[in-house]
Amino acid sequence: MIFATVTKELLIGFLDNCQIFALTLLMAIPLGLIITFGSMSKFKPLAFITKVFVWIIRGTPLMLQLFVVFYVPGLVFGIPMRNRMAAALIAFVINYACYFSEIYRGGIEGISKGQFEAGQVLGLSKSQIFFKIVLLQVIKRIVPPMSNEIITLVKDTSLARVIAVAEILMAAEEFAVKGIIWPLFYTGVFFLLFNGILTLLFGYIEKKLNYFRS
């Protein structure tokens, strides 16, 4: 009976983890590409500002960024952040978009200049070269590092508890306060299963992309 109750409460908490995970991916993947274009821009001021921003986000802890997003609007601007989930999402999306942008940049820069030149010889525009020649090869190159970041994201969702988002670890802590410690360890099962599914999925995607040989 206790096991069923604990499982139910942890599942409810894990839904918040899944929500943070899914919405972060949905928004951070395209935002990361925009940041990449900014950092690779030939307009030097834009490239410089973008690179500094990415450096700051990648160089500071996600936990600190959660605190900044949640507390700074209220303390500095007098506009308190009332929605804890929204604050968590803003911090997660910005953080992971910056990490993804560096992965994208590495993938794009890894494509030989000869392929860009070949596209120009064929009379293709820059956008046509990117989408028809470069993009699929970039995807092939970035799947392994992206899969690592996405698996890390699954685990990082537990950091949302620092601003009192009721995710799975917070649910487990409520049982620990009552003297039941094993639910804290039980949370690991949820993360292991989720990451196991993702590992199989990314392995399948990598095999499907094997027709692009480096």
C-alpha positions as CSV (number, residue, x, y, z in Angstrom):
1,M,0.0,0.0,0.0
2,I,2.8,2.4,0.9
3,F,4.7,1.5,-2.3
4,A,1.6,2.3,-4.4
5,T,1.2,5.6,-2.7
6,V,4.8,6.6,-3.1
7,T,4.8,5.5,-6.8
8,K,1.7,7.6,-7.4
9,E,3.2,10.7,-5.8
10,L,6.5,10.3,-7.5
11,L,4.8,9.9,-10.9
12,I,2.9,13.1,-10.3
13,G,6.2,14.9,-9.5
14,F,7.9,13.3,-12.5
15,L,5.3,14.8,-14.8
16,D,6.8,18.2,-13.9
17,N,10.2,16.9,-14.8
18,C,8.8,15.6,-18.1
19,Q,7.1,19.0,-18.8
20,I,10.3,20.9,-18.2
21,F,12.2,18.4,-20.4
22,A,9.8,18.6,-23.3
23,L,9.2,22.3,-23.3
24,T,12.9,23.0,-22.9
25,L,13.7,20.9,-26.0
26,L,10.9,22.4,-28.0
27,M,12.1,26.0,-27.4
28,A,15.9,25.5,-26.9
29,I,16.5,23.6,-30.2
30,P,15.4,26.4,-32.5
31,L,16.6,29.2,-30.2
32,G,20.1,27.5,-30.2
33,L,20.2,27.7,-34.0
34,I,19.3,31.4,-33.9
35,I,22.1,32.0,-31.3
36,T,24.5,30.0,-33.6
37,F,23.8,32.3,-36.5
38,G,24.4,35.3,-34.2
39,S,27.8,34.0,-33.1
40,M,28.8,33.2,-36.6
41,S,27.5,36.5,-38.0
42,K,29.9,38.6,-40.1
43,F,28.6,41.6,-38.3
44,K,31.3,41.7,-35.6
45,P,29.3,43.5,-32.8
46,L,26.5,41.0,-33.0
47,A,28.9,38.1,-33.1
48,F,30.9,39.5,-30.1
49,I,27.7,40.1,-28.0
50,T,26.4,36.7,-28.8
51,K,29.6,34.9,-27.9
52,V,29.9,36.8,-24.6
53,F,26.4,35.9,-23.7
54,V,27.0,32.2,-24.5
55,W,30.2,32.4,-22.5
56,I,28.4,33.8,-19.4
57,I,25.6,31.2,-19.6
58,R,27.9,28.3,-20.1
59,G,30.3,29.5,-17.5
60,T,27.8,29.9,-14.6
61,P,25.8,27.1,-12.9
62,L,22.3,26.4,-14.0
63,M,21.2,26.6,-10.4
64,L,22.4,30.2,-10.2
65,Q,20.6,31.1,-13.4
66,L,17.4,29.6,-11.9
67,F,17.8,32.0,-8.9
68,V,18.5,34.9,-11.1
69,V,15.4,34.4,-13.3
70,F,13.1,33.8,-10.3
71,Y,14.3,36.5,-7.9
72,V,15.9,39.3,-9.9
73,P,12.7,40.6,-11.6
74,G,11.1,41.1,-8.2
75,L,14.1,42.4,-6.4
76,V,15.5,44.7,-9.1
77,F,12.5,45.7,-11.2
78,G,9.6,45.3,-8.7
79,I,8.0,42.7,-10.9
80,P,8.0,39.4,-9.0
81,M,8.0,36.2,-10.9
82,R,4.9,34.5,-9.6
83,N,5.0,31.4,-11.8
84,R,7.7,29.1,-10.6
85,M,7.4,26.7,-13.6
86,A,7.7,29.6,-16.0
87,A,10.8,30.8,-14.3
88,A,12.3,27.3,-14.5
89,L,11.5,27.0,-18.2
90,I,13.1,30.4,-19.0
91,A,16.3,29.4,-17.2
92,F,16.4,26.0,-18.8
93,V,15.7,27.2,-22.3
94,I,18.3,29.9,-22.2
95,N,20.9,27.6,-20.7
96,Y,20.4,24.7,-23.1
97,A,20.0,26.9,-26.1
98,C,23.5,28.2,-25.5
99,Y,24.9,24.7,-25.2
100,F,23.1,23.6,-28.3
101,S,24.3,26.6,-30.2
102,E,28.0,25.6,-29.6
103,I,27.2,22.1,-30.8
104,Y,25.5,23.5,-33.9
105,R,28.4,25.8,-34.6
106,G,30.9,23.0,-34.3
107,G,28.8,20.9,-36.7
108,I,28.5,23.7,-39.3
109,E,32.2,24.6,-39.1
110,G,33.1,20.9,-39.5
111,I,31.7,20.9,-43.0
112,S,34.4,21.5,-45.6
113,K,34.4,24.8,-47.5
114,G,34.6,22.8,-50.7
115,Q,30.9,21.8,-50.3
116,F,29.8,25.4,-49.9
117,E,31.8,26.3,-53.0
118,A,30.4,23.4,-55.0
119,G,26.9,24.6,-54.1
120,Q,27.8,28.1,-55.3
121,V,29.1,26.6,-58.6
122,L,25.8,24.9,-59.1
123,G,24.1,28.3,-58.7
124,L,22.5,27.6,-55.3
125,S,21.7,30.4,-52.9
126,K,23.2,30.4,-49.4
127,S,19.9,29.2,-47.9
128,Q,19.6,26.4,-50.5
129,I,23.2,25.3,-49.8
130,F,22.5,25.2,-46.1
131,F,19.2,23.3,-46.3
132,K,20.0,21.0,-49.2
133,I,23.7,20.2,-48.7
134,V,24.9,21.2,-45.2
135,L,21.9,20.6,-42.9
136,L,21.7,16.8,-43.0
137,Q,25.4,16.4,-42.7
138,V,25.4,18.7,-39.7
139,I,22.6,16.7,-38.1
140,K,24.7,13.5,-38.5
141,R,27.6,15.2,-36.8
142,I,25.7,16.7,-33.9
143,V,23.5,13.7,-32.9
144,P,26.1,12.2,-30.5
145,P,26.9,15.5,-28.6
146,M,23.2,16.5,-28.7
147,S,22.2,13.1,-27.2
148,N,24.6,13.7,-24.3
149,E,23.2,17.1,-23.6
150,I,19.6,15.9,-23.8
151,I,20.3,13.1,-21.4
152,T,21.9,15.6,-19.1
153,L,18.8,17.7,-19.4
154,V,16.7,14.8,-18.1
155,K,18.8,14.8,-14.9
156,D,19.0,18.6,-14.6
157,T,15.3,18.9,-14.5
158,S,15.6,18.0,-10.8
159,L,17.3,21.3,-10.2
160,A,13.9,23.0,-10.5
161,R,13.3,22.1,-6.9
162,V,15.6,24.9,-5.8
163,I,12.9,27.4,-6.7
164,A,10.2,25.1,-5.3
165,V,8.9,23.5,-8.5
166,A,7.2,20.3,-7.2
167,E,9.2,17.8,-9.3
168,I,10.0,14.2,-8.3
169,L,12.8,14.9,-5.9
170,M,10.7,17.4,-3.9
171,A,8.0,14.7,-3.7
172,A,10.5,12.2,-2.4
173,E,11.8,14.7,0.1
174,E,8.4,15.0,1.6
175,F,8.4,11.3,2.4
176,A,12.0,11.6,3.8
177,V,10.7,14.3,6.2
178,K,8.2,11.7,7.5
179,G,11.0,9.2,8.1
180,I,10.7,7.2,4.8
181,I,14.0,7.4,3.1
182,W,13.8,4.8,0.3
183,P,11.6,7.0,-2.0
184,L,14.7,9.2,-2.6
185,F,16.6,6.3,-4.1
186,Y,13.4,5.1,-5.9
187,T,13.5,8.3,-7.9
188,G,16.6,7.0,-9.7
189,V,14.5,4.3,-11.3
190,F,12.4,6.9,-13.1
191,F,15.5,8.7,-14.4
192,L,17.2,5.5,-15.4
193,L,14.1,4.3,-17.4
194,F,13.7,7.6,-19.1
195,N,17.3,7.9,-20.1
196,G,17.4,4.2,-21.1
197,I,14.6,4.9,-23.6
198,L,16.4,8.0,-24.9
199,T,19.6,6.1,-25.3
200,L,17.9,3.5,-27.5
201,L,16.2,6.2,-29.5
202,F,19.4,8.1,-30.2
203,G,21.2,4.8,-31.1
204,Y,18.4,4.2,-33.6
205,I,18.7,7.7,-35.1
206,E,22.5,7.4,-35.4
207,K,22.1,4.1,-37.4
208,K,19.6,5.8,-39.6
209,L,22.0,8.6,-40.4
210,N,24.9,6.3,-41.2
211,Y,24.5,6.9,-44.9
212,F,26.5,10.1,-44.4
213,R,30.1,9.0,-44.0
214,S,32.6,11.4,-42.6
